[in-house]
């Protein structure tokens, strides 16, 4: 499940509908920026670690649980010097799927 609607609803209850709409736009833009960063042929472990560290918490905050879990796992693998070659591909695909889901939600709120 890309989106845990209960988490997103709890966030909406906390910040309000209008602020959630603004926050979703920022979250989507951040996802797009990270997606672009991952499109390079080589990405340093430092930069990947920074991206995944940020994603594990922000994705979790917005209810993007699969992305949050994957980011956590990759971040852990980097720290253990056990990063798999396919990890960046998986992360890129998951970010793309998450952008689509959240873009649809954001469009509904507009």
C-alpha positions as CSV (number, residue, x, y, z in Angstrom):
1,X,0.0,0.0,0.0
2,X,1.6,3.2,-1.2
3,X,-0.6,5.4,1.0
4,X,-1.9,4.9,4.5
5,X,-4.9,7.1,4.4
6,X,-5.3,7.0,8.1
7,X,-2.0,8.7,8.6
8,X,-2.8,11.3,6.0
9,X,-6.2,12.0,7.6
10,X,-4.6,12.3,11.0
11,X,-2.2,14.9,9.5
12,X,-5.1,16.7,8.0
13,X,-6.9,16.8,11.4
14,X,-3.7,18.2,13.0
15,X,-2.9,20.9,10.4
16,X,-6.2,21.5,8.7
17,X,-7.3,21.0,5.1
18,X,-5.7,24.2,3.6
19,X,-2.3,23.6,5.2
20,X,-2.3,20.0,4.2
21,X,-2.9,21.0,0.6
22,X,0.1,23.3,0.8
23,X,2.2,20.6,2.6
24,X,1.3,18.0,-0.1
25,X,2.5,20.3,-2.8
26,X,5.9,20.8,-1.0
27,X,6.1,17.0,-0.4
28,X,5.5,16.3,-4.1
29,X,8.1,18.8,-5.2
30,X,10.6,17.3,-2.8
31,X,9.9,13.9,-4.2
32,X,10.4,15.1,-7.7
33,X,13.7,16.8,-6.7
34,X,14.9,13.5,-5.1
35,X,13.8,11.6,-8.2
36,X,15.9,13.8,-10.4
37,X,18.9,13.4,-8.1
38,X,18.6,9.7,-8.5
39,X,18.6,9.8,-12.3
40,X,22.3,10.4,-12.5
41,X,24.5,7.5,-13.5
42,X,26.4,7.5,-10.3
43,X,25.3,8.8,-6.9
44,X,27.6,8.9,-3.9
45,X,26.6,6.9,-0.9
46,X,26.7,10.2,1.1
47,X,24.1,11.8,-1.1
48,X,22.0,8.6,-1.2
49,X,22.2,8.4,2.6
50,X,21.1,12.0,2.8
51,X,18.1,11.4,0.5
52,X,17.0,8.2,2.2
53,X,17.4,9.7,5.7
54,X,15.1,12.6,4.7
55,X,12.6,10.3,2.9
56,X,12.2,7.8,5.7
57,X,10.8,10.5,8.0
58,X,8.9,12.7,5.5
59,X,7.3,9.8,3.7
60,X,6.2,8.4,7.0
61,X,4.7,11.7,8.1
62,X,2.6,11.8,4.9
63,X,1.5,8.1,5.1
64,X,3.8,6.9,2.3
65,X,4.7,3.9,4.3
66,X,6.3,1.7,1.6
67,X,8.6,4.5,0.6
68,X,9.5,5.3,4.2
69,X,10.3,1.6,4.8
70,X,12.4,1.3,1.7
71,X,14.3,4.5,2.5
72,X,15.0,3.2,6.0
73,X,16.2,-0.2,4.6
74,X,18.5,1.5,2.1
75,X,19.8,3.9,4.7
76,X,20.6,1.0,7.0
77,X,22.3,-0.9,4.1
78,X,24.5,2.1,3.4
79,X,25.6,2.4,7.0
80,X,26.4,-1.4,7.0
81,X,28.3,-1.0,3.7
82,X,25.9,-3.6,2.3
83,X,24.1,-1.5,-0.4
84,X,22.7,-3.6,-3.3
85,X,23.0,-2.4,-6.9
86,X,19.2,-2.7,-7.4
87,X,18.4,-0.4,-4.4
88,X,18.6,2.9,-6.2
89,X,16.4,1.5,-9.0
90,X,13.8,0.3,-6.5
91,X,13.9,3.6,-4.7
92,X,13.5,5.5,-8.0
93,X,10.5,3.4,-8.9
94,X,8.9,3.8,-5.5
95,X,9.3,7.6,-5.6
96,X,7.7,7.7,-9.0
97,X,4.7,5.6,-7.9
98,X,4.4,7.8,-4.8
99,X,4.5,11.0,-6.8
100,X,1.6,9.6,-8.9
101,X,-0.5,8.7,-5.9
102,X,0.1,12.0,-4.1
103,X,-0.3,14.1,-7.3
104,X,-3.8,12.6,-7.7
105,X,-4.7,13.5,-4.1
106,X,-3.3,17.0,-4.5
107,X,-5.3,17.4,-7.7
108,X,-8.5,16.4,-5.8
109,X,-7.8,19.0,-3.2
110,X,-7.3,21.9,-5.7
